[in-house]
Amino acid sequence: MRQTLFTIPHEVFGLPLFGAGWLLILWAVFCAAYLAWLFRRQGFNAETRGYLPVFVVVALMIWLLLPRLEMATGLGASGLPIRGYGVMLLIAVCTGVGLAAWRAKSVGIAPDLIYSLAFWMFALGIFGARLFYIAQNYQGQFQRETLAETLAAMANVTQGGLVVYGSFIGALAAAFFFVRRHALPALAVADLIAPSLLIGLSIGRIGCLLNGCCYGDLSQQTWALQFPAQSPPYARQHQLGLLHGIRLGENKQGQVVVQWVAPHSAAQQAGVSTGAVVKSIQLPPVRALRGALAVADFAGKNLTLETDDGRSLSLPIPADALPSQLDLRRFGIEGITFEASPMITSLTPGGAANIAGLAVGDRIVRVRFPEIKTAAALHTLMQFNDRSMTLEFADGRAAHWSVERLPKRSLPVHPTQIYSSINGALLFFFLWVYYPFRRHDGEVFALLITLYPITRILLEIIRTDEPGLWGTSLTISQWVSAGVLFGAVGLWAYISRKPSGGRPKAALAS
């Protein structure tokens, strides 16, 4: 895993690289030179004019988007970090487009047509992939206090957060409108670009490996991988309790339970047993206050604070859950010490904590949460836990134990990113070789939407980064895969009614 490969400096020779700076100047020079070359070769025709929107969109990204991405990284004037995920995404796009253009030329199709199509497929593909991911994770990862901060978080794709099927849907939409506009045979174009989609996927999954996303379940295989602390697999294992020797989840009745206890672990010695129904968790007071702000299920409910003088106070949790804003000032607590029994040092006059009865000098000895009814709520609170663990069970028992230290790396997991990369490469090779032997336009694309969904359904079985939907264990990707397979059946039925014989080589030439 290597999320950041290097950092581009903010400025060179006193002039910024992004915004109204060096990169915009270089882009303007390139656009002017390329337009001049096109004008000399073919005049100012429709194809030449078709490049103008591309040039303008890229210029706007350099001028407006890149400076905001630079600020969103938190480095500010220190520069823009180049993420491994983004670099592999760029390599994937260039490789896929290059191969499609090479094959297009070999069968008598103008490569410029492929370049224009690729731009719109890339743009809408990234948009669709990001939109799909945002829809899945909006509240937990993207919601911010202001609209500007929320939009900046949504736009920061260099750290990962793209869904293959979202990209597929967006790219198909772009291709549909492109072929209609240029009056091209849609199935013949789909056959041409189908292998490129797979080689792009294969390379892009290496970016997932560098980023640490799209990880698999626990594995004891010799090729299993361990990821460093702060990586997505490590964070998820912390949420599930695996780093403390247990696994927390839900049973078939929807109850929050202990699903697994490591043999001979401190948790087992503390009396934790598989199947025990969890009612709540205890956290150190400051961590508990912050954790309560992160749980969407708790919004609008009350915390119970116990003070050192024996009082029990009810503190309302803000009704607007903002997991990215865990500032205790949202409770009206301006200052608090970081101790086992933290002391209030300052309060917001008339704030929630002040109204609840807290005063400067009070010490909080315990924070009790509302009843935990979902595994998602418990997993969120687990992020705020440290080496000590205290669980309260529905039968009135409580178990407390500690681990000597949290591991520096995650437990071994299946390298599903590598599995997916190999899968994409093998499917690419098969479709690339099959292309000259197709009997109908659309066969290669039909193979793509038949084979890939099957392999994706199988790969999702050993991935743990997406929850099941609609009361099943099937992830959103598996449901979409089933829908794509259904569409593939219809496409095969349509193709089979067409007369045999591939399209003439020059049919798409422009």
N, C-alpha and C positions, 0 to 999 in steps of 0.2 A: 504494500500500500504506500502510495506517495501522492498525496493530494496536490501539493504545490511543487512544480518542477523548478521554477525560478520566478524572479520578480522583475518586471519591467520598470525602470525608474520613472518618476513622475515627469521630469523634465530633462532636456539635453541642451546644453549651451544657453540656458536661461529661458528656453521656450518649452511649454508643455508638449508632451507627445500627443495627448488626446484633447478632445474639444477643438478649439480654434488654434491648432498647433501643427507640429511636424507631420503627423499622420494625415491630417486633412489636406495639407499642402501636397504631399506625395500622391494622395489619391486623386486630387484635382489634376496634377500633371499627367498621371497615368490615364485618366479618363480622356483628357484632351488629346493625348497622343493616340490612343486607341480609336477614338472617333475620327481623327484625321486619317488614320490608316483605313478604316471602314469606308470613309467618304471617297478616298482615292480608288478603292477596290470596287465598290458597288453603288456609290452615290448615296444621297440622303433618302434612301427608300424606307419602306415599313420595317424591314429587319434592322436597319441601322437605328431608326427611331425607337425600336423595341428595347434597346439597351439603356435608353435615357432613364426610365423608372428605376432600373437596377442601380445605376450610378447615383441617383438621388437618394435612394433608400440607404445605401451603404454610407454615403456622406452624412446623412442624418444620424445614423448609428454612431459614427465616429465623433460627430459634433455634440450629440445630446446624450446618447446612451452610455458610451464608454466612460466619460467622466463620472457619471452616476454609479456605474459599476465599481469604479476605482474608489469612490467614497464609501460605497456599501461594504467593501472588504474590511473597513476599519483601519486600514493603513494610511488613508488620507494622502498627504503629500509624499509618502514614502514610496508609492508606486502601485502597480497593478500586478498581483500574483497571477501567474499562468498555471492553471490547474491541469493536472494530468488528464482528467476527464475531458476537458475542453480540447486539449491537443489531440487526443485520440479521436474525438468526434470530428475534428477538422480533417485528420488523415483518412478517416472512414469515408467522409463525403468526397474528398479528392480522388480516392481510389475508386469508389463506385462510379463517379462521373467519368473518370478517365477510361475505365473499362467499357462503359456503355458507349462512349464516344468512339473508342477504337473499334468496337464491334459494329457500330452504326456505319462507320466509314467503310468497313470491309464488306458490308452488304449494300452499299450504294446510298446510304443515308447521310445527309449533311450533318456533320458534328455540331455545327452552330445550333441546330435545332435541339440537340440533346443538352447543350449548355444552357440554353434559355429555359428548357423544361426543368433542368436540374435546379436552377436558382429558385423557381417558384415552388418546386417540391420541397427543397431544403427549408425555405422560409416558412411555408405552411406546416411542414413536418415538425420543425422545432416548436412552432406555436402550438400545434396539436399535442405534441408530447408533453410540453410544459403545462398546458391547460389541463390535460388528463391528470398529471401529477398534483397540480394545485387543487383540483377538485377532490382528490383523495386526502390531501394533507393540509387543507387551508387553515383550519383552526389551530392545529398544533405547530405549524412551521412558518406560516406566512402572515397571519393576522398581527398587525401592529397598531400602535396607538394612533398614528396618523395615516392618511391615504397615501402620502408620498413615501413613507417608510414601507408600507405594504406593497406598493408597486415596485419599489426598488428590490425588495426581497423576491418578488415574483420574477423580476427580470434577470436575477443573478443565476444564470444557468451553468456557469463555469464550475460550480461545486457539485454538479450532479442534479438529479431531480427531473429526469425525463423518462417517459413511459413508452416502450416500443410500440404498443398498439395505438397510442395517441399519435405518435409520429406517422404510423402507417395510415391512419384515417386522414390526417391532415395532408399527407403527401398524395394520397389517392384523390382527395378533393381538388388539389391543385392540378394534378394530371388530367382529371376529368374536364375541368374548364379550359385547360390548355389545348387539349386535343379537339375540343369542340370549336374553340376559337380559330384554330389553324386547319380545321376540317381534316384531321388525321384519323386513320383507322385505330380505334382505341385498343383493341386486343393485340394488334401487332406492336404497338408502342409498349403495352404492358409486358409482352414477352421480352422485349429488348431490355427493359430496365429491371426485370425481376431478379436476375442474378446479382445485379449491382446492389439491390436492397439487402441481399444476404451477406455479401462481402462487407458492406458497411456495418451491418449488425455484428458480424464476427469481430471486426476491429474495434467497434464501439464498446463491446463487452470488456475489452482489455481496459478501457477507460473506467468501467464500473469496478474492475479489480483495483485500479489505482486509487479510486475514490472510496472503496470499501462498501459500496452499496450492492444491492441485489445478491445478498449473501445466502448461504444455505444453512441447513439445520446442523446440529451437533454430529460429529463423525469421528470414528476411531480409525479411519483409513490412514495409511502411511502418507498419503498425499494431502491430507486435510491441512487447512491453513489456520493460523492464529493471527488475529489483528490487534494492533496496539490500542491502548486506552484512548478514549475519545473517538474511536472509530464507530461507525454505525453498528457493527456486530457486537462490539464490546458494550455499547450503551444499551442495546436490546437485551443482552444477557443480564446486565445489571437490573433492568426493569423486571425481567422474568424471575429474578432471584437466583439464577444459576450460579452467580459468583458467590452466593452464600450457602450453596449446597441444596437448594430446593428449586422447584419450578411452580410458579403460580399461574393459574388459569381459571377456566370455568368448566363445570360439569354439564351434562346433558340437560339438567334442570335449570341451568343459568346461574347457579350459585358459584361464588368465588371460592376456589378450593386449592389445596396443595396437591398438585398433580404428581409430584415426584420428590423423593428425598434421597440424597446421595448416601449410599451405605457407609457406615462408620464415620459419618460427618458430625460436626458439632450440632447441626440442626437435629439429627436423629437422636443424639445424646440428650438434647434439650426436650425431647418428647414429641417432636413434630412427626406426624404420621401422614401417609398418603390418604387423600380423601377428606381430610379435616377441612371444615367450612370456615373460611376466614371472615371475621366481622370487621376488624380494623387493624391498623398498624400504628405503632408509636414511633415518633421521630423527635429528635432534639427540638426545643421550642422554636428557634429561629428557622430551622429547616422546615418545620411543620407549617409555620405561617406562610413561607414562600411556596411550599408544596400545595397548600390549599388554594392559592391563587392560580395554580397551573391546571387544576382539575375542573374540567367543564361541568361535570356532574354536581359539583359543589356550589356553583354560581347561585347566589341568592339565598343560600342556606346559612347556618350559624356554626361557628366554632365554639367550643367550651374551653375557656382558659382557667387554669387553677393557679392561684398565687401562693406565695410562701406563707401568707398569713391566714390561709384556709379558705379564702373566698373562691367562688366559682362564678365566672362571668361569661355572658353570651356575647360573642363578637360576630356581627354579620359579615359574610363574605360578599364582595362586590358582585352585582348581578351580571356584569359584563366580563365573561371569562377571557382573559388575554394572556395565554401561556408565555408570550414573549415579554410581558411586563410584570416582573415578580418583585416590584419595589414595595417594601412594607409601608411606604407612605400612602398606598392605596387603602390601608387600614387606618390611616391617621397616626401611624407611628413614625416619628421623625428621627429618633435616635434610640439605639438599643445596644447593650453590650453583648459580646460573643462569649458566653460562659455556659456552664451546664444549666444554671438557673439565671438566664439573662435579665438584666435590670433595665427598665424603661428610663431613658435619660431625657427625652423630649417628646412631646405629643403635639399634634395639630389641634388647636383650640376648636372645639365643636366637631372634631372628627369622630369617626366611628368608634375608635378605641376609647376616646375621652367620654363619649356618650355611654359606652358600655360599662364605665366605672373604673377604668385603668387610670393611674396617676403616676407622675414622675416619681421614681424611687421604688415602684412595685417590681417584684421579681416574679417571673413566670416559671413555674416548675413543671407544668405539663399542658400540652395542647391536645384536646380530643376532637377528632374529625367527626362529621356526620357519618352515618352508617355507610360503609362501602358496599355498593350493590353490583358493581361491574369490575371485571378484571382490568379493563382499560384504566379505570380510576386508580386501582392499586398499583398497576405498572407505572403510572405517572408519578405516584408518591415514592415508589422505589428509587427513582432517579435521585431523590434527595437523601437517601439513606447512606450511611458510611459502613464501617466495619461491624457495628453492632446492629442487631436485628431483634425486634420485639413484635410478635404477632398476637392478636387477640382473636379467639375462636368463638363460634356461635354457641358452644356448650359451656362458655364461661371460663375456660382455661386460657392461659397465656403462656407463651414460650419465649424465652430470651436466650440468645447466644451471640457469640462474637467470633469472627475469623481473625487470625493473626494480622493479616493484611490482604487487601484486595489484590488480585494478580495484576501484573503489568501488561499482560496480553489476554485476549479472549480465550475461551475454551476452543478446541479445534472444531472447525466447521467445514462442510462440503464447499469446495471452491466452485460454486455454481456459475460464477462469471467465466471461468475457464471452460466448464462444460458447455455453456452457451456459446462461447467463442468457437469451440471445436464443432459444435452442432451447426452453427452458421456457415463455417468454412466448408464442411462436408456437403451441406445442401447447396451452397454456391457452386461447388465443383460439379455436382450432379446436374444442376440446371444449365450450367455453362456448356457442359459436354452434350447435353440433350438438345440444346437450342437448334443446331443444324438439322436434327432429325424430326422436328415437329411436323405433324401432318395438317394441323389446323392452327390458325391464329388463336392465341389465348391458351394453348396447352401449357406453355412454360409457366405462365402466371397461375393457371389453375393448379399446377403441381406445387407452386409456392404456397398458395393458400390452403392446400390440402396437407402437405407434409409439415410445414412449420407449426400450425396450430396443434398437431398431434405431439410433436416434440416439446412444445411449450407447456402443454398440459402435464406431460411427464416431468419436466424440469421443475414445475411449480410444486410438485409433491415434496421435493427436498429443499424448497426455499421457505424461509420463515419471516420474510420482511413484509408480507402482506397478509391481512386477516381474511377469514372466510366471510362470505356475504350471504344475506338473506337466510340466516340460520343454518347454513351448510358450511362444510370445510372447503368449498371451492372458492378460490380467490377471484378477484375481478378479471385477472388475465385469463383464468380458466373459463370463466363465463363468456368472455369475448372470443376466446378460441373456439368455443362451441358454436357461437354465432357465425364466425368466419367459416368454419367447416360446413355449416348449413348453407352458407352462400356458395361454397365451393361445389357442393352437390348440384346447385342450380346452374352454375357456370359450366360444369361438365355436361349436363343435360343439354344446354344451349349449344355448346361446341359440337357435340356428337351429331347434331342435326345439320351441321354445315358440311359442304362437300370437301373431300380430302384435297390436300395439295397446299403447300406453303405459299405465302404471298410472294409475288415477284420481288426480286432484290431491290429494284428502284422504286417500289411503290411509295415509299416515304420520302424520297429524295425531294429536296426543295430547290 
